[in-house]
Structure formats: C-alpha cells, structure tokens
C-alpha cells in the first residue's frame, strides 16, 4: 500500500475548490480573482486614457497608474503561484476524498454578489473621481 500524504486544508483551499465542478465550471475562486482585478484595471485604463488624451504627465495620475499596475501584477502573479505550487492535482484528489459532498455543490451566490457589487461600487467611485480629475 502506498503512503498517502495528509494535507491540512484551510480557507484558501475551500475557496478554490468550492464550485469548481459546477455546470458553468466557474467557481468562487475565478469570480473572486475577477472581482479583485477589476478595480486596478479600471483605474489603469482611465489613467492611460488621460495620459494619451492630454499628452501631459500629472504626478497624481502617474502614481495611481503605477499603484494599479503593481496591484494587477501582485494579483495575477499570486494567482499563478498559488495555482502552480499549492493547488496540485494530488491535493485536489485528497480534498475531494476528504470532502466528497463538496464536489458538485452549487455555492450560494448571495455573498459573492454582495462582494462583487461592493467592488463594482468602489470601482465606479474611483473611476468617477478620475474622470472628474481628467475633465477638470
């Protein structure tokens, strides 16, 4: 008999594997990564539009664009590293061996929608502020 490794699962594993095998194939993790990357991406696009339209370099706009680029880099690199190093196929098999009832679960959309709506509201407020700065 082969040695089976014992994994300790935490909240990160539950977020990643919850809803992974639903009908749409889009789980909580992909929705969370999309929601987290919308705000910096919107800010970066508004900054680029302002820089390309005016051909002027405002210090505040440049700082916002640098911060949003760094935030996007951190989000995408951490997602890539987590998928490569933490969420391995062996770990996934062990997770669903321990929690077989969670393989085909439909997760509750209410909390996810509230988080997404909050992030969209923050994004629209920041984008509106940048639009006011651009049009001033």
C-alpha positions in Angstrom: 0.0 0.0 0.0 1.3 3.4 -1.0 1.8 6.1 1.5 -1.0 8.7 1.4 0.1 12.2 2.3 -2.0 14.1 4.9 -2.9 17.6 3.9 -4.2 20.3 6.2 -6.8 22.3 4.3 -7.6 25.9 5.2 -9.9 28.6 3.9 -7.9 29.1 0.8 -8.5 25.5 -0.3 -12.2 25.8 0.4 -12.4 29.0 -1.7 -10.5 27.4 -4.6 -12.3 24.1 -4.7 -15.8 25.3 -3.9 -18.0 25.2 -7.0 -15.1 24.1 -9.2 -17.1 21.3 -10.9 -20.5 23.1 -11.2 -22.4 23.3 -14.5 -20.8 26.5 -15.6 -17.3 25.5 -14.4 -16.8 28.9 -12.8 -16.1 28.6 -9.1 -15.7 31.0 -6.3 -12.0 31.4 -6.9 -12.3 32.7 -10.5 -15.1 35.1 -9.5 -13.0 36.4 -6.7 -10.0 36.9 -8.9 -12.1 38.7 -11.5 -13.7 41.0 -8.8 -10.2 41.8 -7.3 -8.7 42.7 -10.7 -11.5 45.0 -11.9 -10.6 48.0 -9.7 -6.9 48.3 -10.6 -7.7 47.5 -14.3 -10.3 50.3 -14.5 -8.0 52.8 -12.8 -5.2 51.9 -15.1 -7.4 52.3 -18.2 -8.6 55.7 -17.0 -5.1 56.8 -16.3 -3.9 55.7 -19.8 -6.8 57.5 -21.4 -5.9 60.7 -19.6 -2.2 60.4 -20.4 -2.9 59.6 -24.1 -5.6 62.3 -24.5 -3.7 65.3 -22.9 -0.1 64.3 -23.6 0.6 65.7 -20.1 2.0 63.9 -17.1 0.2 64.7 -13.9 2.0 63.3 -10.8 -1.1 62.1 -9.1 -2.3 60.2 -12.3 1.2 58.7 -12.7 1.2 57.5 -9.1 -2.3 55.9 -9.5 -1.3 54.2 -12.7 1.9 52.8 -11.1 0.0 51.6 -8.0 -2.7 50.0 -10.1 -0.1 48.3 -12.3 1.6 46.9 -9.2 -1.7 45.7 -7.8 -2.5 43.9 -11.0 0.9 42.3 -11.1 0.5 41.1 -7.5 -3.0 39.7 -8.1 -2.0 37.8 -11.3 1.4 36.6 -10.0 0.0 35.4 -6.7 -2.8 33.6 -8.6 -0.3 31.9 -10.9 1.9 30.9 -8.0 -0.9 29.6 -5.9 -2.2 27.5 -8.8 1.2 26.2 -9.6 2.6 25.4 -6.2 -0.4 24.9 -3.9 -3.4 23.6 -5.9 -1.9 20.5 -7.3 -3.9 17.6 -8.8 -2.8 15.4 -5.8 -4.0 18.0 -3.4 -7.3 18.2 -5.3 -7.9 14.5 -5.2 -7.1 14.4 -1.4 -9.5 17.4 -0.8 -12.4 15.6 -2.6 -11.6 12.3 -0.9 -12.0 14.1 2.4 -15.0 16.2 1.4 -16.8 14.2 -1.3 -20.1 16.2 -0.8 -18.4 19.4 -1.9 -17.5 18.3 -5.4 -20.8 19.2 -7.1 -22.1 21.8 -4.7 -23.8 24.9 -6.0 -22.4 27.7 -3.8 -24.5 30.5 -2.6 -24.4 33.5 -4.9 -25.7 36.0 -2.3 -22.4 36.7 -0.5 -20.5 36.6 -3.8 -22.9 39.0 -5.4 -22.6 41.4 -2.4 -18.8 41.3 -2.6 -18.9 41.8 -6.4 -21.4 44.7 -6.1 -19.3 46.4 -3.4 -16.2 46.1 -5.5 -18.0 47.4 -8.6 -19.3 50.4 -6.5 -15.8 51.2 -5.3 -14.5 50.9 -8.9 -17.2 53.2 -10.2 -16.5 55.8 -7.5 -12.8 55.7 -8.2 -13.4 55.8 -11.9 -15.8 58.7 -11.5 -13.2 60.6 -9.4 -10.5 60.0 -12.0 -13.0 61.2 -14.7 -13.6 64.4 -12.8 -9.8 64.9 -12.5 -9.4 64.2 -16.2 -12.2 66.6 -17.2 -11.1 69.4 -14.9 
